[in-house]
């Protein structure tokens, strides 16, 4: 895209030079003008291709981050970092989409641009839209993995007081994942692959929530068992019964 911008600038300068040169024939001037316009169209296509490449790269980063966050043994700290990476990737795709939409908006009012160029540029927009949905799904999955890892680490450390608050994070993730899935399912312009990926991410968010809740239950039961054992050791029937009820 940078090379295309340079070529366009040179062609524009050449066009201005030829236009002011009385020694040049009308035929030469027309040819140079046509070439300059063609260079501008090629630059616009290159800009659109750049947006698509930027988007695809960011989508891959988001998916990689989600996979790392979901990997067995991933710490809460690393999973949280992965969620941040996925979120940044989503923002990059949003910027790519904004840029290509601006290009398309400018083309609608430019009668000098050929339909062939408009079609060539428009074809790059749809993949970016799909990338945005996939990246958002990856971000939500990574965030859910991070929340689950946090709950698990709190449970292992016996820090049960803050577990319920940590679990409340899933309310937002589940809501956003469900909304995204409904939006994608209702959009006939999106590919089956994008719909499958988003549905899988929504299912993963729910799975992470259930896993976190199971960790909480296991930790509470373990704590209750310890209390019951201590109560039994001191022949405290009521305390043992209360601990058994908690378990």
C-alpha positions in Angstrom: 0.0 0.0 0.0 2.9 2.3 0.8 4.4 1.6 -2.6 1.1 2.3 -4.3 0.8 5.6 -2.5 4.3 6.6 -3.7 3.4 5.6 -7.3 0.2 7.6 -7.1 2.0 10.7 -5.9 4.6 10.3 -8.7 1.8 9.9 -11.3 0.0 13.0 -10.0 3.2 15.0 -10.2 3.8 13.7 -13.7 0.3 14.7 -14.7 0.7 18.2 -13.4 4.0 18.5 -15.2 2.6 17.3 -18.5 -0.5 19.5 -18.2 1.7 22.7 -18.0 4.0 21.6 -20.8 2.8 23.2 -24.0 5.2 21.0 -26.0 3.2 17.9 -25.1 0.3 16.9 -27.4 -3.2 16.5 -26.3 -2.9 12.7 -26.8 0.1 12.5 -24.5 -1.7 14.6 -21.9 -4.8 12.4 -22.1 -2.7 9.2 -21.8 -0.8 10.5 -18.8 -4.1 11.6 -17.2 -5.6 8.2 -17.7 -2.5 6.5 -16.3 -2.7 8.8 -13.2 -6.4 7.9 -12.6 -5.6 4.2 -13.0 -2.7 4.6 -10.5 -5.2 6.1 -8.0 -7.6 3.2 -8.5 -4.7 0.7 -8.0 -3.8 2.6 -4.8 -7.3 2.3 -3.5 -7.4 -1.4 -4.2 -4.0 -1.8 -2.4 -5.3 0.1 0.6 -8.3 -2.3 0.8 -6.0 -5.3 0.5 -3.9 -3.9 3.3 -7.0 -3.6 5.5 -8.0 -7.2 4.8 -4.5 -8.4 5.6 -4.3 -6.4 8.8 -7.7 -7.8 9.8 -6.8 -11.4 9.0 -3.6 -11.2 11.0 -5.4 -9.7 14.0 -8.1 -12.5 13.8 -5.4 -15.1 13.9 -3.8 -13.4 16.9 -7.2 -13.4 18.7 -7.8 -17.1 18.0 -4.2 -18.0 19.1 -4.7 -16.1 22.3 -8.0 -17.8 23.0 -6.4 -21.2 22.4 -3.5 -20.4 24.8 -6.0 -19.2 27.5 -7.9 -22.5 27.2 -4.9 -24.7 27.3 -4.5 -27.0 30.3 -2.4 -25.6 33.0 -2.7 -22.0 31.8 -2.3 -19.7 34.8 -4.8 -17.0 35.6 -2.2 -14.3 34.9 -1.4 -15.7 31.5 -5.0 -16.3 30.6 -5.8 -12.7 31.5 -2.9 -11.5 29.3 -4.3 -13.6 26.5 -7.7 -12.0 26.9 -6.0 -8.6 26.6 -4.3 -9.7 23.4 -7.5 -10.9 21.9 -9.2 -7.6 22.9 -6.5 -5.6 21.2 -6.8 -7.7 18.1 -10.5 -7.1 18.0 -9.8 -3.3 18.1 -7.3 -3.7 15.2 -10.0 -5.3 13.1 -12.4 -2.5 14.0 -9.9 0.0 12.7 -9.4 -2.0 9.5 -13.2 -2.1 9.0 -13.4 1.6 9.6 -10.7 2.3 7.0 -12.3 0.1 4.3 -15.7 1.6 4.9 -14.2 5.1 4.4 -12.7 3.9 1.1 -16.1 2.5 0.0 -17.9 5.6 1.1 -15.6 7.8 -1.0 -16.0 5.6 -4.0 -19.8 6.0 -4.0 -19.5 9.6 -4.9 -16.5 9.3 -7.2 -17.9 8.8 -10.8 -14.4 8.6 -12.2 -13.7 5.2 -10.5 -14.7 2.2 -12.6 -17.2 -0.4 -11.4 -14.5 -3.0 -11.7 -12.4 -1.2 -9.1 -15.4 -0.7 -6.8 -16.1 -4.4 -7.0 -12.5 -5.3 -6.4 -12.4 -3.1 -3.3 -15.8 -4.3 -2.0 -14.8 -7.9 -2.0 -12.2 -7.2 0.8 -14.9 -5.8 3.1 -16.8 -9.0 3.8 -13.8 -11.0 5.2 -13.1 -8.1 7.6 -16.7 -8.2 8.9 -16.3 -12.0 9.5 -13.0 -11.5 11.1 -14.5 -9.0 13.6 -17.1 -11.5 14.7 -14.5 -14.3 15.1 -12.2 -12.1 17.0 -14.9 -10.9 19.4 -15.9 -14.6 20.0 -12.2 -15.4 20.7 -11.9 -12.5 23.1 -15.0 -13.6 25.1 -13.7 -17.2 25.2 -10.3 -15.9 26.5 -12.0 -13.7 29.1 -14.1 -16.7 30.3 -11.0 -18.9 30.5 -9.2 -16.2 32.6 -12.2 -15.9 34.9 -12.3 -19.7 35.4 -8.6 -19.8 36.1 -8.9 -17.0 38.7 -11.7 -18.9 40.4 -9.7 -22.2 40.4 -6.6 -20.5 41.8 -8.7 -18.8 44.6 -10.2 -22.2 45.4 -6.9 -23.9 45.6 -5.6 -21.1 47.9 -8.7 -21.4 50.1 -9.7 -17.8 49.3 -13.4 -18.6 49.0 -14.7 -15.2 50.2 -14.1 -13.7 46.8 -15.1 -16.6 44.6 -18.8 -15.5 44.2 -17.7 -12.1 43.0 -15.3 -13.6 40.5 -18.1 -15.9 39.2 -20.3 -12.9 38.5 -18.0 -12.0 35.6 -19.5 -14.8 33.7 -22.9 -13.1 33.6 -21.5 -10.4 31.3 -19.5 -12.9 29.2 -22.5 -15.3 28.7 -24.8 -12.4 27.8 -22.4 -11.0 25.2 -21.6 -14.4 23.8 -25.3 -15.2 23.4 -26.0 -11.8 21.8 -23.1 -12.4 19.4 -24.3 -15.9 18.4 -27.9 -14.6 17.8 -26.6 -11.8 15.7 -24.3 -14.0 13.6 -27.0 -16.7 13.2 -29.4 -14.1 11.8 -27.0 -12.7 9.3 -27.4 -14.5 6.0 -24.3 -12.8 4.5 -21.9 -14.6 7.0 -20.3 -17.9 6.2 -21.1 -21.2 7.8 -17.6 -21.3 9.1 -17.9 -18.0 11.0 -21.2 -19.1 12.5 -19.6 -22.4 13.6 -16.7 -20.6 15.2 -18.9 -18.2 17.1 -21.2 -21.0 18.3 -18.3 -23.0 19.5 -17.0 -19.9 21.4 -20.4 -19.3 23.0 -20.4 -23.0 24.1 -16.9 -22.6 25.5 -17.9 -19.6 27.6 -20.7 -21.6 29.2 -18.3 -24.6 29.7 -15.8 -22.3 31.5 -18.6 -21.0 33.7 -19.7 -24.5 34.7 -16.1 -25.5 35.3 -15.6 -22.5 37.6 -18.8 -23.3 39.5 -17.7 -26.9 39.9 -14.4 -25.8 41.3 -16.2 -23.6 43.8 -18.5 -26.5 44.9 -15.5 -28.8 45.3 -13.6 -26.2 47.4 -16.6 -25.6 49.6 -17.1 -29.3 50.1 -13.4 -29.8 50.9 -13.6 -26.9 53.5 -16.8 -28.4 55.0 -15.1 -31.9 55.2 -12.2 -30.4 57.1 -14.6 -28.7 59.6 -16.5 -31.9 60.1 -13.3 -33.8 60.8 -12.2 -31.3 63.3 -15.6 -31.3 65.0 -15.6 -35.1 65.1 -12.2 -35.1 66.7 -13.5 -33.0 69.5 -16.8 -34.9 69.7 -18.8 -31.8 68.7 -21.8 -33.4 67.1 -23.7 -30.2 66.3 -20.7 -28.7 64.5 -20.0 -31.9 62.6 -23.7 -32.0 61.5 -23.5 -28.4 60.4 -20.4 -29.0 58.4 -21.9 -32.1 56.8 -24.9 -30.1 55.8 -22.6 -27.5 54.1 -20.9 -30.3 52.3 
